[in-house]
Amino acid sequence: MSDSTALRVADLPQNTPTAFEIIPDKETLTALAAEMGVNAVRKLRFTGEIKAMGKKDWKLSGRLGATVVQDCVVTLEPVTTRIEEQVEITYLARVETPEGAEVEMPEDDSIEPLGTHIDPAAVMAEALALHIPAYPRKDGAELGEAVYAEDGVQPMRDEDTKPFAGLAALRGQLKDED
């Protein structure tokens, strides 16, 4: 995304929220689709506000709306997905960073360290990437069962791999003998 959407924190008013609305043009949508690995991003809109929290911290609250076209993982036909998400990020002037080789991911992933700028377009792109379905499926599309075996050999099916399937069959045979 361009630097033109980045807002300099020092220029943001402390006592009133700063509203934003981002509706990318066709070229930007095409670039985002390529970056996200999808067929197309048809519509994209990110609106919200940035407001001060105390003297040094800031909060970005926004609403992401997007229409994304991807290939179905089963049929490879195009699947259109509508994404509607609330996005909130808190920018803290002081973020505790643990020292050492191993660093655990914080439980709250909506907290970011405050830099010199807050970029709603970058937040929009990240939120879009996080909410695009990893395995889109066309309605009613299901994976079938592929069965392979050499000639003359009984193929192993999914239900044969279930640990208690054999026991249930054995129990059924024992009941029949009684």
N, C-alpha and C positions, 0 to 999 in steps of 0.2 A: 504494500500500500504506500501511498505517497506521504511525504512529510507534511503536506499541506493540511492534513487533518490532525496532526499532532498539536496539542495545545500546551503552551509553556506554563508550567505550574505557577511561576512567579507572576504571571499576568492574569490568573484566574481570580475573580472577585471572591472575597472571603465570606461575605454575608448573603449572597444570592447565588442560586444554582446557575450553571452554564449549560444551556440546552444544546443538543446536537441532533442532526438528522443526516444520515448517510444513505444515499441511493446511488450505487455505482452505475456508471455508464456501461454500454455494451462491451467495449474493449476490456474494461476492468472485470466484468463478469466472465468473459472468455478466458482471461488470464487466471482468475480464481479457479475456474473449472479445471484448467490444466494443472494448476498447483495442487488442487485437492484430488486429482485423479478421477474426476467424474465426467460424464458426457457433456453436461451443461449446467450452469446456474442460471435459471430463467429469470427469477426475481430475487432481489435482495434489498432489504431495508433494515437499518439499525437506527433506532431513535432512543433518546434518553437524556440524562443530565449528569453533570459532574458537580458535586458540592463538597464544601469543606466539612470536615469532622474535627472539631476542635481547632487548634492553632496550626498544626502541621500535617494532619492526615486528610485524605480525600477519599470520596466514594463515587464510583461510576455505576449508575443503574441504567439499564437499557433493555429494550425489547428487540429481539432478533426475529425477523420473518424472512423465510427463503423458500424457493422452490428449486429442487435439485433433481436432475435426471441422471440415472445410473443404469448399468446393465444388471438384470436379474441374475443372481448367482446360480439359478437352476436352468432357466430357459435362454439366458443371454438377451432377452427382449428388454427394451427400455422400460424403466420403472420410474415414475415421478413421485417424489416425496415432498410433502409440505413440512417445513420446520418452523415451529413457533416456540421460542424459548425466552425466558427472563434471564438476564445476565447481570450479575453484580460482582464488582471487584472493589476491594478496599485497598488503597495504597497507603502504606504506613511509612512514616519518616524513619522510624527505627524498627527494624525487623531483626530479631535474634537469629543469628546464623551459627549453628553448632559447629564446633571444630572437630577435626579428626578425619580419618579415612572414610568411615561409614557415616552417611547422612541419611536419616529417615525422611520420607516425604511427609510434610505436614498434613494433618487431617483436614484442615481447611485450605482448599486449593484456591479460594477466592481472595487470598491475601497476597499482595505483591509489594515489593520494596518500592518506595517512591523515588522516581528519578527526576530529571529536570522537566520532562514532558509526559503528558498522558495522551495516548493516541487511540481515539475511539475506533478508527478504521482497523488498526492492528488487533484490537479486542474483538471486533466484528469477525475478522478472518479466523482468529483462533477459536471463537465460539462456533462458527460455522463448521470448521474442521472437526471439532469435538462432537457435533451433533449429526453429522452425516452418517447414515446407517452403514455399518461395516459389511453387512450381508443382506443387501436389499433383495426382496422377493416379490414377484408379481403375485397378486391375489390368487390363491388356489394352487400355486406352483409348489410341488413337493419333490424332494429327492427320491428317486426310485431305489430299489435294491439291485445292485449289480452282483451277479453270482457267477463265479468262475471256478472251473474244475477240469481236470484232465478227463478224457473219455473213459467211461467206466467207473469213475470215482464220484461218490455222493458229495455234492458241494456243501460247504459249511455255510449256514445262514446266520443272520444276526441273532435270531432267537437261540441258536445252538451255543452261542458264547455267553449266554446269561447263566450265572453260577448255579441257580436253583432250578433251572429248566429240567436238567437230568433227574434231579431228586423228585420233582413233581411227577415226571413220567414214571419213575420207579414206584412212587407211592400209589399212583393210579393202577399200575400192574399188580401190586400187592393187594390192593383192595378188591381187584377183580378175581384174584385167586381165593379170597376168603369166602 
